[in-house]
Amino acid sequence: MSESQSRRRQLFGTDGVRGVANVEPMTSETALRLGRAVAHVFRRTARQGHRSRIVIGKDTRISGYMLETAMASGICSMGADVLLVGPMPTPGIAFLTRSLRADAGAVISASHNPFQDNGIKFFSSAGYKLPDEVELEIEHLVLDNGIDHLRPTAEEIGKAYRIDDALGRYNVFVKNTFPRELTLDGLRVVVDAANGAAYRVAPEVLAELGATVTCIGCEPDGENINRDCGATAPEALQRAVIEQRAHVGVALDGDGDRCMLVDECGEVLDGDALLAIAARELAEQGRLHHRTLVTTHMSNFGLELAMRELGIRLVKTQVGDRYVLEEMQRGGFNLGGEQSGHVLFLDHTTTGDGLISALAILAVMRARDQPLSALARVMRKFPQVLINIPVREKRDLSAVESVRAVVERVEAALAGRGRVYIRFSGTEALARVMVEGQDLDQVERHASDIADAVRAALGAHAVEKTPAPQVDVTLAG
């Protein structure tokens, strides 16, 4: 996406449209207009003689009912049909869009955000997130009145259908990614579905593959999604794994597209660790395309060292699983992901899928007959601190002299034994400051200095300081 396009975007961020439910842009009115715009864009590419169809799924937020109804109304008003699947993980919508030969898929979810937020993102007929230029076209149609006059009538108005067996279809799809010669018999697994979209399918899949499953975060009430549970808050899962003497814990986020694991000792494995385990396994089997792993600039330096030792090339992109995917498609790579737990196995699916990621690592545990803690030794993490700073505006930080001066001082102090990475969130009014190095105390001081400079220049509220998951004080390699 060019800089000029980025400035012009008013609705779409790095992962669709997102905000507080019932406040613009996450209102019924905008959802209806988004439905009309998406139906218009994809009707043009529909097959000859084929009535355009769009899949709509959602997570468990109470506001999903409101937005689902409004979007379906907008789609039908443009002469396209709607296929409603109810609560379904985001990757399940991508799969069903392909499987049902629909022209597009829509997911109503704010992923890991609290329940009062919601969002809308779209998939193409091939199950991929939409490219920037298509999102920009949809946005323009929403914000102007260019299609307001298009009003099909009589039999040309679209219909809405509910797909009753959608969850079962996705269940079978996910299980088919697990090696047929393996089972999970005898494995004790604790699943934390974040009270989100995977609350039914995740325990079902693991149990049907033979695991003994204990569930937490699997009782959604419309308001408890991501509340002290799931991939963004794994503490309850860590305790449950120890209490249940489980072999592994699986933490998903609210829309089920990312995964963290907890080993039998109660230690959390983030996306970097999962990528390291998967990359080594695929490379040893000769199935890691071009012997390359794709990740983002937020990945821990320990991952880079581990891949270097294994002779695996590491390619980095800007933050966002859509940019990882774009690089994977450009280079013909089949494994990539983010530290946050989005992992893309393009041999199996078209987007990040927390359940498929978990099964991939469980398969390695079974094939090697090793506990997860042993597999995790493939990489050692550098101490890393992430600070989120609420901001009133998103300016080019390289042009803010006070911030640039502090960053240059910190980089000189790290002297090549660490790094600084600063970016703005694509979905929230936050600047994210990440500092990585060999000494945790030093890293924390440097991160605080940079955060203070950012807050003084652009800050809106008090600084919220959050160590990155699994801060490791052991030096890498």
Buried (B, 14 or more C-beta within 10 A) or exposed (E): BEEEEEEEBEBBBBBBBBBBBEEEBBBBEBBBBBBBBBBBBBBEEBEEEEBBBBBBBBBBBBBBEBBBBBBBBBBBBBBBBBBBBBBBBBBBBBBBBBBBEBBBBBBBBBBBBBBBBBBBBBBBBEBBBBEBEBBBBBBBBBBEEEBEEEEEEEEEBBEBEEBEEBBEBBBEBBBEBBEEEBBBEEBBBBBBBBBBBBBBBBBBBBBBBBBBBBBBBBEBEEEBBBBEBBBBBBEBBBBBBBEBEBBBBBBBBBBBBBBBBBBBEBBBBBBBBBBBBBBBBBBEEEEBBEBBBBBBEBBBBBBBBBBEEBEBBBBBBBBBBBBBBBBBBEBEBBBBBBBBBBBBBBEBBBBBBBBBBBBBBBBBBBEEEEBBBEBBEBBBBBBBBBBBBBBEEBBEBEEBEEBEEBBEBBBEBBEEBBBBBBBBBBBBBBBBBBBBBBBBEBBBBBBBBBBBBBBEBBBEEEBEBEBBBBBBEEBBE
